[in-house]
């Protein structure tokens, strides 16, 4: 459609009277102008660019919609992050081996951490305390003290800084 000055004036008057796009389109169709909603939107924007004073109406926000938006924000809110807990390693009560155990005499459940002392066979002494479980649930080779000293934290998805 070719927009004439009369069609422009009718569009501006209908729009400023508070009509919706559908009502403006229907009134313009009754007046004999062959227009669509898209052509009305495009012409209205072009008239704004040409300096014609067309008021911009704020969108009406319904109270129910506001309540829905607040509920959606609350649902999207992240839950508070839980504080990290330290892993507790089960340690069975065993005799205290402060001096260490000879490497060949260390049992299958003893810590394999080597000490600086030498045993009766000339081999290094080992810790010998009860072994603990690793981060992934497998059996560690070390007691809780040596596990913290020797093992990096990469199995738990973290790296030492």
C-alpha positions as a Python dict, from the first residue, in 0.01 Angstrom:
ca = {
    (1, 'X'): (0, 0, 0),
    (2, 'X'): (113, 353, -69),
    (3, 'X'): (93, 554, 251),
    (4, 'X'): (-73, 890, 196),
    (5, 'X'): (-89, 1186, 433),
    (6, 'X'): (-451, 1097, 517),
    (7, 'X'): (-352, 737, 604),
    (8, 'X'): (-66, 866, 820),
    (9, 'X'): (-296, 1106, 1008),
    (10, 'X'): (-552, 830, 1063),
    (11, 'X'): (-282, 593, 1188),
    (12, 'X'): (-143, 851, 1431),
    (13, 'X'): (-487, 946, 1562),
    (14, 'X'): (-597, 583, 1612),
    (15, 'X'): (-269, 494, 1781),
    (16, 'X'): (-275, 791, 2017),
    (17, 'X'): (-639, 717, 2101),
    (18, 'X'): (-510, 399, 2265),
    (19, 'X'): (-598, 143, 2002),
    (20, 'X'): (-420, -188, 1975),
    (21, 'X'): (-260, -303, 1653),
    (22, 'X'): (-560, -518, 1571),
    (23, 'X'): (-810, -239, 1637),
    (24, 'X'): (-604, 12, 1434),
    (25, 'X'): (-583, -239, 1149),
    (26, 'X'): (-960, -304, 1161),
    (27, 'X'): (-1043, 69, 1163),
    (28, 'X'): (-808, 135, 873),
    (29, 'X'): (-957, -155, 677),
    (30, 'X'): (-1305, -6, 736),
    (31, 'X'): (-1175, 329, 612),
    (32, 'X'): (-1067, 163, 287),
    (33, 'X'): (-693, 126, 346),
    (34, 'X'): (-551, -219, 269),
    (35, 'X'): (-305, -261, 558),
    (36, 'X'): (-166, -541, 773),
    (37, 'X'): (-43, -534, 1132),
    (38, 'X'): (317, -553, 1012),
    (39, 'X'): (272, -262, 773),
    (40, 'X'): (120, -54, 1057),
    (41, 'X'): (415, -130, 1285),
    (42, 'X'): (664, -47, 1011),
    (43, 'X'): (491, 278, 918),
    (44, 'X'): (460, 383, 1282),
    (45, 'X'): (834, 332, 1330),
    (46, 'X'): (917, 517, 1009),
    (47, 'X'): (695, 809, 1118),
    (48, 'X'): (890, 823, 1444),
    (49, 'X'): (1211, 844, 1242),
    (50, 'X'): (1065, 1128, 1034),
    (51, 'X'): (998, 1323, 1355),
    (52, 'X'): (622, 1273, 1386),
    (53, 'X'): (522, 1283, 1753),
    (54, 'X'): (385, 935, 1826),
    (55, 'X'): (364, 856, 2193),
    (56, 'X'): (511, 533, 2315),
    (57, 'X'): (266, 360, 2544),
    (58, 'X'): (410, 160, 2830),
    (59, 'X'): (309, -201, 2837),
    (60, 'X'): (53, -284, 3101),
    (61, 'X'): (190, -537, 3344),
    (62, 'X'): (-73, -753, 3499),
    (63, 'X'): (-49, -824, 3875),
    (64, 'X'): (-77, -1196, 3811),
    (65, 'X'): (214, -1176, 3568),
    (66, 'X'): (424, -994, 3829),
    (67, 'X'): (355, -1274, 4079),
    (68, 'X'): (451, -1534, 3817),
    (69, 'X'): (775, -1351, 3740),
    (70, 'X'): (865, -1334, 4110),
    (71, 'X'): (800, -1707, 4149),
    (72, 'X'): (1019, -1781, 3848),
    (73, 'X'): (1301, -1569, 3994),
    (74, 'X'): (1275, -1754, 4324),
    (75, 'X'): (1284, -2091, 4147),
    (76, 'X'): (1587, -1987, 3943),
    (77, 'X'): (1772, -1864, 4251),
    (78, 'X'): (2062, -2090, 4329),
    (79, 'X'): (2039, -2283, 4652),
    (80, 'X'): (2302, -2194, 4910),
    (81, 'X'): (2625, -2376, 4846),
    (82, 'X'): (2693, -2640, 5107),
    (83, 'X'): (3011, -2606, 5306),
    (84, 'X'): (3271, -2867, 5212),
    (85, 'X'): (3308, -3146, 5461),
    (86, 'X'): (3632, -3319, 5541),
    (87, 'X'): (3657, -3682, 5446),
    (88, 'X'): (3669, -3903, 5749),
    (89, 'X'): (3889, -4207, 5698),
    (90, 'X'): (3797, -4511, 5903),
    (91, 'X'): (4100, -4616, 6102),
    (92, 'X'): (4087, -4936, 6300),
    (93, 'X'): (4249, -4922, 6642),
    (94, 'X'): (4595, -5076, 6612),
    (95, 'X'): (4909, -5067, 6817),
    (96, 'X'): (5108, -4746, 6787),
    (97, 'X'): (5406, -4797, 6555),
    (98, 'X'): (5600, -4477, 6619),
    (99, 'X'): (5928, -4653, 6551),
    (100, 'X'): (5792, -4815, 6235),
    (101, 'X'): (5774, -5176, 6122),
    (102, 'X'): (6026, -5378, 5928),
    (103, 'X'): (5923, -5371, 5561),
    (104, 'X'): (5905, -5750, 5528),
    (105, 'X'): (5703, -5781, 5849),
    (106, 'X'): (5444, -5521, 5746),
    (107, 'X'): (5104, -5683, 5710),
    (108, 'X'): (4863, -5637, 5416),
    (109, 'X'): (4677, -5361, 5603),
    (110, 'X'): (4988, -5166, 5704),
    (111, 'X'): (5093, -4828, 5570),
    (112, 'X'): (5365, -4856, 5304),
    (113, 'X'): (5526, -4515, 5371),
    (114, 'X'): (5902, -4559, 5399),
    (115, 'X'): (6089, -4414, 5695),
    (116, 'X'): (6454, -4313, 5714),
    (117, 'X'): (6538, -4591, 5960),
    (118, 'X'): (6674, -4926, 5849),
    (119, 'X'): (6531, -5253, 5972),
    (120, 'X'): (6695, -5578, 6073),
    (121, 'X'): (6731, -5691, 5710),
    (122, 'X'): (6890, -5363, 5602),
    (123, 'X'): (6570, -5256, 5429),
    (124, 'X'): (6398, -4927, 5513),
    (125, 'X'): (6134, -4936, 5785),
    (126, 'X'): (5775, -4849, 5695),
    (127, 'X'): (5501, -4681, 5896),
    (128, 'X'): (5283, -4990, 5945),
    (129, 'X'): (4971, -4809, 6071),
    (130, 'X'): (4623, -4905, 5942),
    (131, 'X'): (4566, -4806, 5576),
    (132, 'X'): (4268, -4588, 5477),
    (133, 'X'): (4036, -4564, 5177),
    (134, 'X'): (4113, -4333, 4886),
    (135, 'X'): (3879, -4064, 4748),
    (136, 'X'): (3724, -4299, 4493),
    (137, 'X'): (3658, -4571, 4751),
    (138, 'X'): (3962, -4786, 4667),
    (139, 'X'): (4214, -4883, 4930),
    (140, 'X'): (4502, -4639, 4977),
    (141, 'X'): (4858, -4757, 5037),
    (142, 'X'): (4900, -4517, 5326),
    (143, 'X'): (4765, -4433, 5672),
    (144, 'X'): (4567, -4113, 5719),
    (145, 'X'): (4878, -3903, 5797),
    (146, 'X'): (5086, -4024, 5500),
    (147, 'X'): (4784, -4024, 5271),
    (148, 'X'): (4750, -3649, 5328),
    (149, 'X'): (5124, -3599, 5279),
    (150, 'X'): (5185, -3807, 4967),
    (151, 'X'): (4862, -3807, 4770),
    (152, 'X'): (4748, -3509, 4566),
    (153, 'X'): (4386, -3413, 4575),
    (154, 'X'): (4327, -3466, 4201),
    (155, 'X'): (4120, -3779, 4258),
    (156, 'X'): (3854, -3567, 4426),
    (157, 'X'): (3845, -3324, 4135),
    (158, 'X'): (4056, -3061, 4310),
    (159, 'X'): (4416, -2958, 4265),
    (160, 'X'): (4659, -2823, 4516),
    (161, 'X'): (4733, -2454, 4466),
}
